[in-house]
Amino acid sequence: MSSLLDPNTDPRLRDQILTYALSEFLTDRERAQLLGLPDGCRIRERAKILAREKLKLGRNVWIGEGAVLDAQGGLTIGDNTQIGLNVMVWSHTSHKQAIEGLTGSPTKEGIRYKETRIGSNCFIAGPSVIGPGVSIGDRVVIAPLTFVDRDVDDGEVISATRELRKLREQVQHLENLVRDLATRPQPSRDANTAQ
């Protein structure tokens, strides 16, 4: 068996792998306790926390099955927030590393870290994605299948279809303005030159 294990693996990574393997046999509350989460928190199977030491988690947070909480750039989640199944919350992005051909590089060059914040009493339905550096206020609802790449104010409800509907309404309003302007009678050139 020892030939299967890479002797160069960081012991912290090995510890994390074994902790998550053990957590599969625990209840949501036991799993939260094993991971050192605050009182009242629950975390479902196969949910992952990256860089637990940079996670600031409120009380009574529920984390759904398969969720990924990336705290590498710093992640804060307020009290009584629910993170749904397969939700991904990011605080870093490595797309520049990939574009620059640095994937697999031992350096962190091309990786950008940005603190991400989620307020209290929020509901984030899965499978949704919260981008790095986003700040979400309190009492926010994120509908399923939504990609959030902008800050969200307190009390907002965000969904891909709602955002599309708003955009369509704005486009329709602009088209109406253009049509109205195009059909208005234009002043005659003679009236302008007479002055």
Sine and cosine of phi, psi and omega as CSV:
sin_phi,cos_phi,sin_psi,cos_psi,sin_omega,cos_omega
0.00,0.00,-0.56,0.83,-0.06,-1.00
-0.90,0.44,-0.42,0.91,0.02,-1.00
-0.94,0.33,-0.34,0.94,0.05,-1.00
-0.97,0.24,-0.48,0.88,-0.09,-1.00
-1.00,0.02,0.75,-0.67,0.02,-1.00
-0.97,0.25,0.88,-0.47,-0.03,-1.00
-0.92,0.39,-0.25,0.97,0.00,-1.00
-1.00,0.00,0.00,1.00,-0.01,-1.00
-0.92,0.39,0.73,-0.68,0.04,-1.00
-0.85,0.53,0.78,-0.62,-0.01,-1.00
-0.85,0.52,-0.47,0.88,0.04,-1.00
-0.92,0.39,-0.61,0.79,0.05,-1.00
-0.92,0.40,-0.69,0.72,0.03,-1.00
-0.87,0.50,-0.68,0.74,0.03,-1.00
-0.88,0.48,-0.68,0.74,0.01,-1.00
-0.89,0.45,-0.68,0.73,0.00,-1.00
-0.87,0.49,-0.72,0.69,-0.01,-1.00
-0.92,0.38,-0.60,0.80,0.03,-1.00
-0.89,0.46,-0.73,0.68,0.01,-1.00
-0.91,0.40,-0.57,0.82,0.05,-1.00
-0.90,0.44,-0.72,0.70,0.04,-1.00
-0.89,0.46,-0.60,0.80,-0.09,-1.00
-0.90,0.44,-0.34,0.94,0.02,-1.00
-0.89,0.46,-0.36,0.93,-0.06,-1.00
-0.99,-0.16,0.16,0.99,-0.08,-1.00
-0.93,-0.37,0.30,-0.95,0.13,-0.99
-0.97,0.24,0.17,-0.99,-0.01,-1.00
-0.85,0.53,-0.70,0.72,-0.02,-1.00
-0.94,0.33,-0.65,0.76,0.04,-1.00
-0.89,0.46,-0.66,0.75,0.02,-1.00
-0.88,0.47,-0.69,0.73,0.02,-1.00
-0.88,0.47,-0.64,0.77,0.02,-1.00
-0.92,0.40,-0.69,0.72,0.03,-1.00
-0.85,0.52,-0.62,0.78,-0.03,-1.00
-0.99,0.10,-0.02,1.00,0.05,-1.00
0.97,0.25,0.48,0.88,0.00,-1.00
-0.99,0.15,0.41,-0.91,-0.05,-1.00
-0.89,0.46,0.25,-0.97,0.00,-1.00
-0.80,0.60,0.64,-0.77,0.08,-1.00
0.99,0.13,-0.12,0.99,0.00,-1.00
-0.98,0.20,0.50,-0.87,0.08,-1.00
-0.70,-0.71,0.58,-0.81,0.01,-1.00
-0.65,-0.76,0.79,-0.61,-0.06,-1.00
-0.98,0.17,0.14,-0.99,0.01,-1.00
-0.87,0.49,0.50,-0.86,0.08,-1.00
0.87,0.49,0.18,0.98,0.16,-0.99
-0.98,0.20,0.57,-0.82,-0.04,-1.00
-0.79,-0.61,0.60,-0.80,0.12,-0.99
-0.87,-0.49,0.87,-0.50,0.05,-1.00
-0.99,-0.10,0.80,-0.60,-0.01,-1.00
0.89,0.45,0.85,0.52,0.00,-1.00
-0.76,0.65,-0.55,0.84,-0.04,-1.00
-0.92,0.38,-0.26,0.97,0.01,-1.00
-0.96,-0.28,0.18,0.98,0.01,-1.00
-0.99,-0.11,0.81,-0.59,0.13,-0.99
-0.94,-0.35,0.95,-0.30,-0.13,-0.99
-0.90,-0.43,0.73,-0.68,0.05,-1.00
-0.97,0.24,-0.08,-1.00,0.02,-1.00
-0.99,0.11,0.45,-0.89,0.11,-0.99
0.86,0.51,0.58,0.82,0.06,-1.00
-1.00,0.05,0.69,-0.72,0.06,-1.00
-0.94,-0.35,0.76,-0.65,-0.02,-1.00
-0.87,-0.50,0.88,-0.48,-0.10,-0.99
-0.97,0.25,0.28,-0.96,-0.02,-1.00
-0.84,0.54,0.73,-0.68,0.06,-1.00
0.98,0.22,0.05,1.00,0.01,-1.00
-0.93,0.37,0.49,-0.87,0.08,-1.00
-0.84,-0.54,0.87,-0.49,0.07,-1.00
-0.94,-0.35,0.95,-0.30,-0.03,-1.00
-1.00,-0.08,0.95,-0.31,-0.02,-1.00
-0.97,-0.25,0.23,0.97,-0.08,-1.00
-0.86,0.52,-0.55,0.84,0.05,-1.00
-0.99,-0.14,0.07,1.00,-0.06,-1.00
0.98,-0.22,0.79,-0.62,0.00,-1.00
-0.62,-0.79,0.80,-0.60,0.05,-1.00
-0.85,-0.52,0.76,-0.65,0.07,-1.00
-0.77,-0.64,0.81,-0.59,-0.07,-1.00
-0.98,0.22,0.07,-1.00,-0.02,-1.00
-0.86,0.51,0.52,-0.85,0.18,-0.98
0.86,0.50,0.43,0.90,0.01,-1.00
-1.00,-0.06,0.59,-0.81,0.03,-1.00
-0.92,-0.40,0.82,-0.58,0.05,-1.00
-0.95,-0.30,0.92,-0.39,-0.14,-0.99
-0.95,0.32,0.04,-1.00,-0.01,-1.00
-0.87,0.50,0.74,-0.68,0.08,-1.00
0.87,0.49,0.35,0.94,0.11,-0.99
-0.96,0.29,0.63,-0.78,0.08,-1.00
-0.89,-0.46,0.84,-0.54,0.05,-1.00
-0.90,-0.43,0.89,-0.45,-0.10,-0.99
-0.95,-0.32,0.57,-0.82,0.12,-0.99
-0.78,-0.63,0.23,0.97,0.12,-0.99
-0.50,-0.87,0.34,-0.94,0.09,-1.00
-0.63,-0.77,0.64,-0.77,-0.01,-1.00
-0.88,-0.48,0.32,0.95,-0.05,-1.00
-0.89,0.46,-0.57,0.82,0.03,-1.00
-0.92,0.39,-0.57,0.82,0.05,-1.00
-0.88,0.48,-0.68,0.73,0.01,-1.00
-0.91,0.41,-0.72,0.69,-0.03,-1.00
-0.88,0.48,-0.59,0.81,-0.03,-1.00
-1.00,0.09,0.06,1.00,0.04,-1.00
0.96,0.29,0.45,0.89,-0.05,-1.00
-0.97,-0.24,0.17,0.99,0.02,-1.00
-0.86,0.52,0.74,-0.68,-0.02,-1.00
1.00,0.03,-0.07,1.00,0.01,-1.00
-0.92,0.38,0.60,-0.80,0.02,-1.00
-0.95,0.31,-0.19,0.98,0.01,-1.00
-1.00,-0.03,0.21,-0.98,0.05,-1.00
-1.00,-0.09,0.19,0.98,-0.02,-1.00
-0.85,0.52,0.72,-0.69,-0.01,-1.00
1.00,0.01,-0.09,1.00,0.04,-1.00
-0.99,-0.15,0.76,-0.65,0.02,-1.00
-0.93,-0.37,0.75,-0.67,0.00,-1.00
-0.93,-0.36,0.76,-0.65,0.00,-1.00
-0.64,-0.77,0.76,-0.65,0.00,-1.00
-0.91,0.42,0.69,-0.72,0.01,-1.00
-0.89,-0.45,0.66,-0.75,-0.04,-1.00
-0.76,-0.65,0.69,-0.72,0.10,-0.99
-0.80,-0.60,0.78,-0.63,-0.08,-1.00
-0.96,0.27,-0.23,-0.97,0.01,-1.00
-1.00,0.01,0.43,-0.90,0.09,-1.00
0.85,0.53,0.62,0.78,0.02,-1.00
-0.98,-0.19,0.42,-0.91,0.08,-1.00
-0.79,-0.62,0.90,-0.43,0.00,-1.00
-0.90,-0.44,0.97,-0.26,-0.05,-1.00
-0.98,0.18,0.53,-0.85,0.01,-1.00
-0.98,-0.17,0.26,-0.96,-0.12,0.99
-1.00,0.05,0.96,-0.27,0.04,-1.00
-0.90,-0.43,0.25,-0.97,-0.01,-1.00
-0.77,-0.63,0.77,-0.64,0.10,-1.00
-0.95,-0.30,0.86,-0.51,-0.06,-1.00
-0.97,0.26,0.30,-0.95,-0.01,-1.00
-0.92,0.40,0.64,-0.77,0.06,-1.00
1.00,0.09,0.01,1.00,-0.01,-1.00
-0.98,0.22,0.60,-0.80,0.09,-1.00
-0.87,-0.49,0.86,-0.50,-0.03,-1.00
-0.93,-0.36,0.78,-0.63,-0.03,-1.00
-0.95,0.30,-0.21,-0.98,0.01,-1.00
-0.99,0.10,0.45,-0.90,0.08,-1.00
0.84,0.54,0.63,0.78,0.00,-1.00
-0.99,-0.12,0.61,-0.80,0.10,-1.00
-0.89,-0.45,0.81,-0.59,0.08,-1.00
-0.93,-0.37,0.88,-0.48,-0.04,-1.00
-0.96,0.29,0.30,-0.95,0.03,-1.00
-0.85,0.53,0.47,-0.88,0.10,-1.00
0.88,0.48,0.60,0.80,-0.01,-1.00
-0.92,-0.39,0.70,-0.71,0.12,-0.99
-0.97,-0.23,0.87,-0.50,-0.03,-1.00
-0.96,-0.28,0.92,-0.40,-0.01,-1.00
-0.82,-0.57,0.33,0.94,0.05,-1.00
-0.65,-0.76,0.31,-0.95,0.06,-1.00
-0.92,0.39,0.52,-0.85,-0.06,-1.00
-0.82,-0.57,0.79,-0.62,-0.02,-1.00
-0.97,0.24,0.33,-0.94,0.08,-1.00
-0.76,0.65,0.68,-0.73,0.14,-0.99
0.97,0.23,0.02,1.00,-0.01,-1.00
-0.96,0.27,0.47,-0.88,0.16,-0.99
-0.91,-0.42,0.85,-0.53,-0.07,-1.00
-0.88,-0.47,0.76,-0.65,0.13,-0.99
-0.50,-0.87,0.46,-0.89,-0.01,-1.00
-0.86,0.50,-0.68,0.73,-0.02,-1.00
-0.93,0.36,-0.61,0.79,0.03,-1.00
-0.91,0.42,-0.67,0.74,0.02,-1.00
-0.90,0.43,-0.64,0.77,0.06,-1.00
-0.89,0.45,-0.67,0.75,0.01,-1.00
-0.88,0.48,-0.70,0.72,0.04,-1.00
-0.87,0.49,-0.69,0.72,-0.01,-1.00
-0.89,0.45,-0.70,0.72,0.04,-1.00
-0.87,0.50,-0.68,0.73,0.02,-1.00
-0.88,0.47,-0.65,0.76,0.02,-1.00
-0.92,0.40,-0.67,0.74,0.03,-1.00
-0.89,0.45,-0.69,0.72,0.01,-1.00
-0.88,0.48,-0.67,0.74,0.02,-1.00
-0.88,0.47,-0.71,0.71,0.02,-1.00
-0.90,0.43,-0.66,0.75,0.04,-1.00
-0.88,0.47,-0.65,0.76,0.05,-1.00
-0.89,0.45,-0.67,0.74,0.03,-1.00
-0.88,0.47,-0.70,0.71,0.01,-1.00
-0.89,0.46,-0.71,0.71,0.02,-1.00
-0.87,0.49,-0.70,0.72,0.02,-1.00
-0.88,0.47,-0.67,0.75,0.02,-1.00
-0.91,0.41,-0.61,0.79,-0.03,-1.00
-0.94,0.33,-0.47,0.88,-0.04,-1.00
-1.00,-0.09,-0.08,1.00,0.05,-1.00
-0.93,0.36,0.61,-0.79,0.08,-1.00
-0.91,0.41,0.70,-0.71,0.00,-1.00
-1.00,-0.02,0.60,-0.80,0.06,-1.00
-0.90,0.43,0.60,-0.80,-0.01,-1.00
-0.94,0.33,0.46,-0.89,0.02,-1.00
-0.91,0.41,-0.55,0.84,-0.01,-1.00
-0.89,0.46,-0.62,0.79,-0.01,-1.00
-0.92,0.40,-0.58,0.82,0.01,-1.00
-0.95,0.31,-0.64,0.77,-0.04,-1.00
-0.97,0.23,-0.39,0.92,0.00,-1.00
-0.94,0.35,-0.35,0.94,-0.05,-1.00
-0.99,0.15,0.00,0.00,0.00,0.00
